Amino acid sequence: MARVDPELRRQMAEARAAVGPLTAVVTLREAGSEGTLDDPEGTGAMTAELLRRVEAAVGQGAEDVNVFRNLRSFAVVASPDFLAELLDQPEVEAATAGRRIDQLQDPR
């Protein structure tokens, strides 16, 4: 099971009530683990496969995705139900909450 940031879990519960999307940064497992990645070039392919599988399971896709190929990770904007299913996938090592630019406060 993936390690999940408590803040992401809190945001998922809150967003389910409000029916709004969330941003999460997901890290994929290293080579040698179940459902793993062998090289940075595989990050995009693995991400695409994960997103297709999750979309088929929940009946809706992600709103936006940004793949960080050399970091074995990607940022995804999606519904809480989509994220919950994504986090249950064996290829997912960890996930943290992200913030959308429109949610950041002006520091002044």
Secondary structure, DSSP 8 states (H G I E B T S, - for coil): --EE-HHHHHHHHHHHHHT--EEEEEEE--TTSSS---STTHHHHHHHHHHHHHHHHHS---SEEEEEGGGTEEEEEE-HHHHHHHHTSTTEEEEEE---GGG-----
